[in-house]
Amino acid sequence: MLQISNKIIIPECDIFLSAIRSQGAGGQNVNKVSTAIHLRFDIRASSLPDFYKEQLLKLNDRRITKEGVVVIKAQEHRSQEQNREEALRRLQELIKSVAIPKIKRKPTKPSRSSQKKRLDSKTKRGLIKSTRKQVIET
């Protein structure tokens, strides 16, 4: 059971976890033990509210396939349990991220004083650079 908020809970039957062998260096432990976790979560078939489903499907995230399945692979830790918790935490963060409404940016203009400061600093810098020019003797 994965708690997203006070009212939203995802049952374990919606989340498919499988243990696989980790990639990369690590010696005998990597070769013998399946410590990495492969998490699959079908958005459309889940018990999430429609709002969350729509927002997740709109996301342009490489972890979400075209079919609407979230695929997360956790292999940072040496133990399977820690990787399992890490994968569930990442899924929880992904779902929580769509719950926060995006605030539209209000376009603003720079103040007169800031414009004046900017132009003054440009003029000053130009004067400094002009003093570096090679002097031509006639």
C-alpha positions as CSV (number, residue, x, y, z in Angstrom):
1,M,0.0,0.0,0.0
2,L,1.5,3.3,-1.1
3,Q,0.2,6.5,0.5
4,I,0.1,9.5,-1.8
5,S,-2.0,11.9,0.3
6,N,-4.5,11.7,3.2
7,K,-7.2,10.4,0.9
8,I,-5.3,8.7,-2.0
9,I,-3.8,5.3,-1.4
10,I,-2.5,2.9,-4.1
11,P,-3.1,-0.7,-3.2
12,E,-0.1,-3.1,-3.7
13,C,-2.1,-5.1,-6.3
14,D,-1.8,-2.1,-8.7
15,I,2.0,-2.0,-8.5
16,F,4.0,-4.9,-10.1
17,L,7.5,-5.3,-8.6
18,S,10.1,-7.8,-9.9
19,A,13.7,-8.4,-8.8
20,I,16.4,-8.4,-11.5
21,R,20.1,-8.5,-11.5
22,S,21.9,-5.1,-11.1
23,Q,24.0,-3.8,-13.9
24,G,27.6,-2.6,-13.7
25,A,30.6,-3.6,-11.6
26,G,30.2,-5.1,-8.2
27,G,31.8,-8.5,-8.2
28,Q,30.2,-11.8,-7.0
29,N,27.3,-10.1,-5.3
30,V,26.0,-8.6,-8.6
31,N,26.5,-11.8,-10.5
32,K,24.6,-14.0,-7.9
33,V,21.9,-11.9,-6.3
34,S,18.9,-10.2,-7.9
35,T,19.0,-6.9,-5.9
36,A,17.7,-4.4,-8.5
37,I,13.9,-3.7,-8.5
38,H,11.9,-3.2,-11.7
39,L,8.6,-1.4,-10.9
40,R,5.7,-1.3,-13.3
41,F,2.6,0.8,-12.7
42,D,-0.3,0.9,-15.2
43,I,-1.8,4.3,-14.9
44,R,-5.0,3.5,-16.8
45,A,-5.8,0.3,-14.9
46,S,-4.9,1.8,-11.5
47,S,-7.4,3.0,-8.8
48,L,-6.1,6.6,-9.0
49,P,-8.6,9.4,-9.4
50,D,-9.2,10.5,-12.9
51,F,-7.5,13.9,-12.3
52,Y,-4.2,12.1,-11.4
53,K,-4.5,9.7,-14.4
54,E,-5.0,12.6,-16.9
55,Q,-2.1,14.6,-15.5
56,L,0.3,11.6,-15.4
57,L,-0.6,10.7,-19.0
58,K,0.0,14.4,-20.1
59,L,3.5,14.3,-18.6
60,N,6.4,14.2,-21.0
61,D,8.5,11.8,-18.8
62,R,10.8,9.1,-20.2
63,R,9.6,6.8,-17.4
64,I,6.1,6.7,-18.8
65,T,5.6,4.6,-21.9
66,K,3.2,5.3,-24.7
67,E,0.8,2.7,-23.3
68,G,0.6,4.6,-20.0
69,V,2.8,2.4,-17.9
70,V,5.3,3.9,-15.4
71,V,8.6,1.9,-15.5
72,I,11.1,2.6,-12.7
73,K,14.3,0.7,-12.2
74,A,16.1,1.0,-8.8
75,Q,19.6,-0.4,-8.4
76,E,21.5,2.1,-6.3
77,H,21.6,0.0,-3.1
78,R,23.1,-3.4,-2.4
79,S,20.0,-4.8,-0.7
80,Q,16.8,-5.7,-2.5
81,E,14.6,-4.1,0.2
82,Q,16.3,-0.7,0.0
83,N,15.9,-0.7,-3.8
84,R,12.2,-1.7,-3.4
85,E,11.7,1.3,-1.0
86,E,13.6,3.6,-3.4
87,A,11.4,2.5,-6.4
88,L,8.2,3.1,-4.4
89,R,9.5,6.5,-3.2
90,R,10.2,7.5,-6.8
91,L,6.7,6.5,-7.9
92,Q,5.2,8.4,-5.0
93,E,7.2,11.5,-5.9
94,L,6.1,11.2,-9.5
95,I,2.4,11.0,-8.6
96,K,2.7,13.8,-6.0
97,S,4.4,16.1,-8.6
98,V,1.3,16.2,-10.8
99,A,-1.0,17.1,-7.8
100,I,0.7,20.5,-7.4
101,P,-0.9,22.9,-9.9
102,K,1.5,24.9,-12.1
103,I,1.4,28.6,-11.4
104,K,1.4,30.6,-14.6
105,R,4.1,33.2,-14.9
106,K,2.9,36.8,-15.0
107,P,5.1,38.8,-17.4
108,T,6.7,41.8,-15.8
109,K,8.7,44.7,-17.1
110,P,12.0,45.9,-15.6
111,S,11.7,49.1,-13.5
112,R,13.0,52.5,-14.9
113,S,15.8,52.6,-12.3
114,S,17.0,49.1,-13.2
115,Q,17.0,50.0,-16.9
116,K,19.0,53.1,-16.1
117,K,21.5,51.2,-13.9
118,R,22.0,48.6,-16.7
119,L,22.6,51.3,-19.3
120,D,25.0,53.2,-17.0
121,S,27.0,50.1,-16.3
122,K,27.2,49.3,-20.0
123,T,28.5,52.9,-20.7
124,K,31.0,52.6,-17.9
125,R,32.3,49.3,-19.2
126,G,32.6,50.7,-22.7
127,L,34.7,53.6,-21.4
128,I,37.0,51.2,-19.6
129,K,37.4,49.2,-22.8
130,S,38.0,52.3,-24.9
131,T,41.0,53.2,-22.7
132,R,42.6,49.9,-23.7
133,K,42.7,50.7,-27.4
134,Q,46.1,51.1,-29.1
135,V,47.2,54.7,-29.3
136,I,48.1,55.8,-32.9
137,E,50.9,58.3,-33.1
138,T,50.8,60.8,-35.9
